[in-house]
Amino acid sequence: MLQDAHSFSGFSVKDQARAKEFYSQTLGLKVDEDKMGLTLKLADNHDVFIYAKDDHAPASFTILNFVVDDIDAAVDELKAKGLKFESYDFGNGAKTDGKDIMRGLAANQGPDIAWFKDPDGNIMAVLQNE
């Protein structure tokens, strides 16, 4: 029944105007806006809906991943736009390095990944699979 249904994910923010500026200007994404909220127009015709919520609480997990060809270049570019990346130590040697990237590829432990937050505290990541 649902396998043929158009689907999309969504998440909340506290301030829709601030979110629109962040996603369009800082991240460079195409953002449509209507009376219900924002729609991020992502690659491969994927949409993500963002809506304002007065009692917004940021997600405690990664809500959106951006796969990139060169994680170092992506992190450098986003830092140049003022983004602050998160530093994590997951134990067992899994932690972000001095550039805030967890180097999973070299350790054969998954992708290289770097996490950041939107202005309302939602966690996102850029990652490189190979």
N, C-alpha and C positions, 0 to 999 in steps of 0.2 A: 504494500500500500504506500508506504512513505519513500520507497527507493526511487521513485520518479518525481517526488515533490521537490520544488525549489527550496533550498534551505540556506540559512546563514546563521552566524553566531552574533552575539552582542554582549556588551558590557556597559556599565554605568560610569559616569563621571559626575563630579560636583558642579563644574562650571563648563557649560557647553561652548561658550565663546572662546574660553581659554583652550579647550580641547581642540576646537577647530583650528586655531592658530598653530598649536603644537603639531598636529598631524599634517596640516597642509604646508606650513612654513618650515618647521624644524625637520620633520621626516620627509617632506616633499611628496606626500601622497595626494591623490585626487580625492577631494572630500565634497560630497553633495550634502545640502542641508534642506530640511523641510520642517514643518511645524512639529513633527514627532521627534526629530533629532538629527544626527549626522550619519551618513553612510560612507565608510571608507571603501573606495573602489580599488581593490587589490589586483595583482597579476592573476592571470588565468580565469578572469571573470568571477573572482570571489569577492563577496561583499561582507563587511562587518558593520553592524549597526551600533551606534553609540548614543546613549540617551542620558539626559540629566536626571539626577536623583538627589533630592535634598538631603537624605540621610545616607548618601554614598559611603560605602566602606570599601577600600581598595582590595582587590583580590590578593590573596597570599601566595599565589602560584603564577606561573607564566601564562598570560592570556593570549599572547600573540608572538609568533616567531617569524622572523624574516630571514630566509635562506639567502646567503650572499656568496659570491665567488671568492672574495678576499676579505676575511674578517678583520685583518689588521687595517686595511684601507677603510673599511666601513666604520670601525671604531674611531679611527683618526678623524674621519669626516664628521661624524656625529659629535665628537668631543669639540671640534672646531666650531660647531654650531651651539656649543654651550651645554651639551648633555653630560651628565655625570653618570658614570657606570658604577654598578654595585660590585663590592668585593665580598667573596664568599670563601669559607673553608668548610668543606663537607666532611672532612676527616679522611682517613686512609689515603692521604696524599692528593686528594681531589680538591683543588682550590684555584681561585683565580690568581693570575700572575701580576706583576707590576703594571701591566697594561690593562688589568681588569678582564682578562680573557682566561677562561678555563681551557687548557690545551688538551682536549680529549683525544684528538687524532694521534698525536705522537705517543700517547700512553695506551692506545688501543682501547679507549674507554668512551667511545662516542664522538660526537662532533666537537669542534672548537666552538665555544659559546661565550657570549658576553651579555649581561643583563643590565637593563636600565628601567627607569620608571617614567610614566607619563606625569604631567603636572598634578594629577589627582592620586598618584601612588600606585597605579596599576603596573604590574611587572611585565616587561616585554624583553625580547632577546633578538640579537643577530647571531646567526650561527653559520658555520661552514662545515659541510659534510665531507668534503674531500679536498 
